[in-house]
Amino acid sequence: MTLPLAPRGGPVPARRHHLPAEGKIQPMPLMRIQIDSDRYTAHRVTQLHQAGKVHHESRDAAREEVWRRGRTPAAEPIFVGTTNGTPVRLLYDVEVYLESIQ
């Protein structure tokens, strides 16, 4: 099986899928989470991400924000970048389940 190529030539990462009652496979929905930060922390998180490492505090904060919004995370938050505004915000994408029982 050949994976489709990303714009820069690397393989596109596989996404989780869920199987609804009809039996059709659909991609898991994503929530974009913004975490307030400062420039130093944002720079550090970006450096860790580029080195293939994780900034645990901000990842945990993104996960907690998903729970706070009433959704259940389906996977670990994925760091996608930072904003250029003031205050700087860390951006995370988090796959969530469509239905949450609370």
C-alpha positions in Angstrom: 0.0 0.0 0.0 1.4 3.4 -1.0 0.7 6.4 1.1 -0.2 9.7 -0.6 2.5 12.3 -0.5 2.4 15.5 1.5 3.3 18.8 -0.3 7.0 18.5 0.7 7.2 14.9 -0.5 6.9 13.0 2.8 4.1 10.6 3.6 0.8 11.9 4.9 0.4 10.7 8.5 -2.4 8.2 9.0 -5.5 9.5 10.8 -7.7 7.5 13.0 -11.2 6.7 11.7 -14.4 5.7 13.4 -17.1 3.4 12.1 -20.6 4.8 12.5 -23.7 2.6 12.5 -24.0 2.7 8.7 -20.6 1.0 8.4 -18.9 3.9 6.5 -15.5 4.9 7.6 -15.2 8.6 8.4 -12.3 10.7 9.7 -12.3 11.7 13.3 -13.3 15.3 13.9 -10.5 17.7 15.0 -10.7 20.5 17.5 -8.2 23.4 17.1 -7.1 24.5 20.6 -5.3 27.7 21.4 -3.3 27.9 24.6 -2.1 31.3 25.9 1.7 31.5 26.2 4.6 33.8 26.2 7.2 34.2 23.4 9.9 32.3 25.3 7.7 29.3 26.0 6.3 29.3 22.4 9.9 29.3 21.1 10.8 26.4 23.4 7.7 24.4 22.4 8.6 25.0 18.7 12.2 23.9 19.2 11.1 20.7 21.0 8.6 19.9 18.3 11.2 20.3 15.6 13.5 18.0 17.6 10.7 15.4 17.7 10.0 15.9 21.4 6.9 17.0 23.3 6.3 19.9 25.7 4.2 18.0 28.2 2.7 21.0 30.1 1.2 22.6 27.0 0.0 19.3 25.6 -1.7 18.5 28.9 -3.3 22.0 28.9 -4.7 21.3 25.4 -6.1 18.0 26.5 -7.7 19.7 29.6 -9.2 22.4 27.3 -10.9 19.7 25.2 -12.4 18.1 28.4 -13.5 21.5 29.6 -15.4 22.1 26.3 -17.3 18.8 26.9 -15.5 16.6 24.4 -13.6 13.4 24.8 -10.1 13.3 23.2 -9.6 10.4 20.9 -5.8 10.8 20.5 -2.9 12.9 21.9 -2.9 16.6 21.0 -0.7 17.5 18.0 1.3 20.7 18.1 0.7 22.6 14.8 2.3 26.0 15.5 2.0 29.4 17.2 0.1 32.6 16.5 1.9 35.8 15.7 -0.3 38.1 17.8 0.0 39.3 21.3 -0.4 37.3 23.4 1.3 34.4 21.6 -0.9 31.3 21.6 0.2 27.7 21.0 -2.0 25.8 18.5 -2.9 22.2 19.0 -5.2 19.9 16.9 -6.9 17.2 19.0 -9.0 14.4 17.5 -12.2 14.0 19.4 -15.0 11.5 19.5 -18.3 12.7 17.9 -20.5 11.7 20.8 -19.5 12.1 24.4 -21.4 10.6 27.3 -21.1 12.7 30.4 
